[in-house]
Amino acid sequence: MPQPMVRWRSGTSILVAGALAASLVAVAARPAAAAETVADHATPVTACVGDATDDAMFTDVSAGHYFRDAISCLVYYDVIEGYGDGTFRPSQYVSRSEMVLFMERSARAAGADPADVVQDFATTGSHPVNRADMALLIARLLASATDNDSRVNVVLESDGIFTVGGTEPDDAFIDSRQSQPLTKDSAAGALFELGVAKGTGGGNFSPEGLVNRGEMAAFITRALAHTAARPEGVSIQQYLPGEVTVSVRNEIFAPAVNAAIDVFSIASPDARRAFRSDGSCSTLVNDESDSSTSCEIDVLDPVTGPDGDFTIGLAPTDEQEVTVWAWTGALGDVIRSGDDGLVSVEVSTQGVEATGAKVSNSLPENATHVRFGSTVTVTVQLVGVNGWRAVPPADGASYKVTKEAFRSIDAPATPSSTLWQRSTKVVAVDDTGKIEFVLDGADPESNDTGDTAADEILWRYTVAPVGDSPRLDEPVENVRVVFTDADPAATTIDLATQVKYLRAARSSTRPASNVVIANVSDQYGQPFRDARVQLASTSGFFSFSGPVATNSSGVARIAYRHSGTGGGTETLTASLEGDGGGPTATIDFMWAADPPSSLERTTGGGTYVVLAADPQRNEVVVDLADGFGIPTVVVYDGNDRFRLDGGIVSLSHFESVLANELGDDAGILLLGWASRDPDNQADRTDWFLTG
């Protein structure tokens, strides 16, 4: 499994999302997108429902495997298959030729044209596919499979940008935006907005990271949710509160058009009373399809449309949870409890309740200023549990918005400068729970040719709830937005490493090498070229050849050497050459060593905090000094035995827990081992992983 890029920032972290593809226009210095953190077009439905949830029974995909459901789903749709020995090999990288095959099969399941998806992508080759290429192919799949009749239409525009629901994605993954061609960047952004791409942490997508078979299955199944791909027969899912979509498909998963649908419901607490003891429908159920009789197909029942679906809003009810059944048949057919083809779902009839509100603006990542002639959009959005966008309360919600602007010629603008505009207004959210207002600024001295002093307009805005309106997630008071005509200057450095750790040098005379990636941006959030970045370290084993200039994308790759032979953590600091008051950024990096001989074979029942893992190398890094930062590498293999919280698990399960529990929001994992013989590769080490 590829290691995600690890990133620390010198300023406030803002999760953005974004990109991939390849109308291989040169990597553009595109402005970072709005600082939204919600997938605007994520869907609550899935293609993996009903029979598509049956376990494919691969020997190396356990019940607890992270990608088990996605893998089984794609097996059901004949997109993927296992190997002759009964394995699936989820950690094996996907080759280009395999990816083409998977996407062609996915296109058929989704009702897309395989040629539209594959296009110019090489159809042969054993080289692994990276995440950027995968995102491009999946975005093409969605562009081919959706249209104006779809819930969300994905379109590849003539300029190489993917739009989602008619709008260019307003989110971008940091590393993709800075390194990928326009179309690939746009593809990843589109996948984020659709909830297909979730990134690798810290606002990054790791576009050059390789894709294994398990990850590929997860991406494709999330994408298929936005298409017509549904299991054979009838399936039912909640799309919105109080609304269900019934889908009917034939044996090749093609939409069944004009299939009569019968839909009935009952309050979930009474679900067991929906059928009599003989299996027939009780009089307690509510017919939801305007039919004259429940549980029978008659001439008043609705039929599916060209997409094989029928969406129905449930009748008004005071019940918060309703169980809804659906089925299809010929005129006069009657259904009974337990009959094949009868499906059900529990539906919430309540809108997402607003528990708070957040305020964001469209300033690019790392931007502190905006050029004259541009605009900045400020958004107030009601949110509910888990940050989902919420609908307004029954009595509405309003916020007092105060805006004031000060302008200055040939000097920085401050609240003591000339007052240009001021307004205070109470604004109600719209029916989507949103308020938007725009800030702009025109140069107050537009004819200042040869004038080296910058002009500025300072906007300040304050947002406060009115009455009982949901509270803001954090205070929004006198937030500053500065419009200016100042020349670009380097103002921000972001640091990243491609791995979390490296092995320390075996000998001090043969140092180990590492690379730090510095991204320098100006006050407008744009890449800054030809900034000379220098590097310093807290380690006494650090060797650095000199400053490195950023390229046109604002990126400098800085190599250095580390001659220490023991485990330890160093703090690296990047700054600009000769600019003592300029931006700086720091990052911690681990140098890992082998455990001492006393701990090679066993930890004596003890466990140590897991700091990092590399499943591709079968390595785990632990803190051997219990908080004192001595990274130590231990190596496992397929001959070993693995226990998670006391129970024996498979190697793939062990690795999936490591991969998924070491993210930004991870808890603490502890690892111990016994019966380890580092000199015998055929030994059977016992590993003990504790959450």
Beta strands, then each sheet from edge to edge (+ up, - down):
strand 1: 6-9
strand 2: 19-21
strand 3: 154-156
strand 4: 162-164
strand 5: 233-238
strand 6: 243-249
strand 7: 261-267
strand 8: 286-287
strand 9: 309-313
strand 10: 321-328
strand 11: 343-348
strand 12: 356-361
strand 13: 369-371
strand 14: 375-383
strand 15: 398-408
strand 16: 418-428
strand 17: 434-440
strand 18: 456-465
strand 19: 476-484
strand 20: 490-497
strand 21: 501-503
strand 22: 512-522
strand 23: 532-537
strand 24: 542-544
strand 25: 548-549
strand 26: 555-562
strand 27: 568-576
strand 28: 584-592
strand 29: 608-614
strand 30: 619-623
strand 31: 631-635
strand 32: 641-644
strand 33: 647-649
strand 34: 670-674
strand 35: 686-690
sheet 1: 1+ 20- 22+ 26- 24+
sheet 2: 3+ 4-
sheet 3: 5+ 6- 9+
sheet 4: 8+ 7- 10+ 11-
sheet 5: 12+ 14- 17+
sheet 6: 13+ 19+ 18- 15+ 16-
sheet 7: 21+ 28+ 27- 23+ 25-
sheet 8: 31+ 30- 29+ 34- 35+ 32+ 33-
end
